[in-house]
Amino acid sequence: MPEAQEEFRNAVEQALEAVMFENWLRFHFIGELPPDPATAAGDAPEGTEEAERLCIRVPEKAMARIGELYPHLLPLAEHMNGHPVDFETSRRAVCTFVLEKLDGKTMPRDMAAVVFGSATFQIQLQLFHAWVQLHEEQLDQGFQEFGAWRTLFGQWRATPGARDLAEKLALAAQGRAATEGAGPQ
């Protein structure tokens, strides 16, 4: 495999790992924000959604373990720990982590933008989300180290069903690209 393709493949895997890790944090360490002392008896202000009260709460012992097993991902855990979480803050945390900690360091400079915009990354992202949905019951059965998630996802990704899904997603992406590239005649 040519060097540029190998660098791109590695960069996709690194960005995907960051997404997976952030998802793992939310899956295992989501909790409610402590009540605001400014509100009576912890009542949320009118119009506050339940989701606005969720945050990542990683205990010190778990944070130490993350630092031992996944030191390259510790900055992402530290950034998210204790902060409110929703789709946008999660997306922003992953993008910031990839841009600040990986781009130009463990991957070539400016590769993050190429990865995030690539069909390859989008397909892997869709596969990961499908895996989480398909295995949610199994994942809910108890705490699993992040390494177990990586292993289980990797095993699932190698199955004929997952490879077939990846192929269908790639064909759909090619079809969209061809349609977008054709433009009005």
C-alpha positions in Angstrom: 0.0 0.0 0.0 1.5 3.4 -0.9 2.6 5.6 2.0 -0.1 8.3 1.5 -2.9 5.7 1.5 -1.4 4.1 4.7 -1.2 7.5 6.4 -4.8 8.2 5.4 -6.0 4.8 6.7 -4.2 5.3 10.0 -5.7 8.8 10.3 -9.2 7.5 9.7 -8.6 4.9 12.4 -7.3 7.5 14.9 -10.3 9.8 14.3 -12.7 6.9 14.6 -11.0 5.8 17.8 -11.6 9.3 19.3 -15.3 9.1 18.3 -15.6 5.6 19.8 -13.9 6.8 23.0 -16.1 9.7 23.4 -19.1 7.5 22.9 -17.7 5.0 25.4 -17.4 7.8 28.0 -21.0 8.9 27.4 -22.2 5.3 27.6 -20.5 4.5 30.9 -20.0 7.8 32.7 -23.0 10.0 32.0 -24.7 11.5 35.0 -26.8 14.4 36.0 -25.4 17.8 36.8 -25.6 18.7 40.5 -28.5 20.9 41.3 -27.9 24.6 40.9 -27.9 26.3 44.3 -29.7 29.3 42.7 -32.8 27.1 42.1 -35.0 26.0 44.9 -34.7 22.4 45.8 -32.9 21.6 42.6 -35.8 22.4 40.4 -34.6 23.2 36.9 -35.5 26.6 35.5 -38.5 26.7 33.3 -37.8 25.5 29.8 -34.7 23.5 30.8 -34.6 20.1 29.1 -33.6 17.0 30.9 -30.8 16.5 28.4 -29.4 19.8 29.4 -28.8 18.4 32.9 -26.5 15.6 31.7 -22.8 15.6 32.0 -19.8 13.3 31.9 -18.7 12.3 35.4 -15.6 10.1 35.4 -14.4 9.1 38.9 -10.8 9.7 39.8 -10.0 6.0 39.8 -11.4 5.5 36.3 -9.5 8.6 35.1 -6.3 7.1 36.5 -7.0 3.9 34.7 -7.7 5.7 31.4 -4.4 7.4 31.9 -2.6 4.0 32.3 -4.4 2.2 29.5 -5.1 5.0 27.0 -2.8 7.9 27.7 -3.3 9.2 24.2 -7.0 9.6 24.9 -6.7 11.0 28.4 -6.9 14.6 27.2 -10.3 13.9 25.7 -11.6 12.4 28.9 -10.2 15.3 30.9 -11.8 17.8 28.6 -15.2 16.2 28.8 -15.2 15.3 32.5 -17.6 17.4 34.6 -19.0 19.2 31.6 -22.6 19.1 30.2 -22.9 16.9 27.3 -25.2 16.9 24.2 -24.6 16.0 20.6 -23.0 19.3 19.7 -20.6 19.4 22.7 -19.6 15.8 22.0 -19.0 16.5 18.3 -17.0 19.6 19.2 -14.9 17.8 21.8 -14.0 15.1 19.3 -13.1 17.5 16.5 -11.1 19.7 18.9 -9.2 16.7 20.2 -8.4 15.4 16.7 -7.3 18.8 15.5 -5.2 19.7 18.6 -3.8 16.4 19.7 -3.5 14.3 16.5 -3.4 16.6 13.4 0.3 17.3 12.7 1.4 15.0 15.5 0.3 11.4 15.0 -1.1 12.1 11.5 0.2 14.5 8.8 -0.7 18.2 9.3 -4.1 19.1 7.8 -5.1 15.4 7.5 -7.9 15.8 10.0 -9.9 18.0 7.6 -9.4 15.4 4.8 -10.5 12.6 7.1 -13.6 14.3 8.5 -14.7 15.1 4.9 -14.0 11.7 3.5 -16.6 9.1 2.6 -14.3 6.5 4.2 -14.5 8.1 7.6 -18.3 8.7 7.3 -18.8 5.0 6.4 -16.7 3.9 9.4 -18.7 6.3 11.6 -22.0 4.8 10.3 -20.7 1.3 10.9 -19.7 2.2 14.5 -23.1 3.7 15.2 -24.8 0.6 13.7 -22.7 -1.6 15.9 -23.6 0.3 19.0 -27.3 0.1 18.2 -27.2 -3.6 17.3 -25.2 -4.4 20.5 -26.8 -2.0 22.9 -28.3 -4.7 25.0 -25.0 -6.5 25.3 -23.2 -3.3 26.1 -25.8 -2.5 28.8 -25.0 -5.7 30.7 -22.1 -4.1 32.5 -19.0 -2.0 32.4 -16.5 -2.9 29.7 -13.1 -1.3 29.3 -12.7 0.8 26.2 -10.3 -1.9 24.8 -13.2 -4.4 24.9 -15.3 -2.0 22.8 -12.5 -1.7 20.2 -12.0 -5.4 20.1 -15.8 -6.2 19.8 -16.3 -3.6 17.1 -13.3 -4.8 15.2 -14.6 -8.4 15.3 -18.0 -7.3 14.2 -16.6 -5.1 11.4 -14.9 -8.3 10.0 -18.1 -10.2 9.8 -19.8 -10.8 6.4 -22.8 -8.8 7.5 -20.8 -5.7 8.5 -18.7 -6.0 5.4 -21.9 -6.1 3.3 -23.2 -3.1 5.1 -19.9 -1.2 4.5 -20.1 -2.1 0.8 -23.7 -0.8 0.6 -22.8 2.4 2.4 -19.8 2.9 0.0 -22.1 2.4 -3.0 -24.6 4.9 -1.6 -21.7 7.4 -1.0 -20.5 6.9 -4.6 -24.0 7.4 -5.9 -24.4 10.7 -3.9 -21.0 11.9 -5.1 -21.9 11.1 -8.7 -25.2 12.9 -8.4 -23.7 16.0 -6.7 -20.9 16.1 -9.3 -23.3 16.0 -12.2 -25.0 19.2 -11.3 -27.7 20.7 -13.6 -27.3 20.1 -17.3 
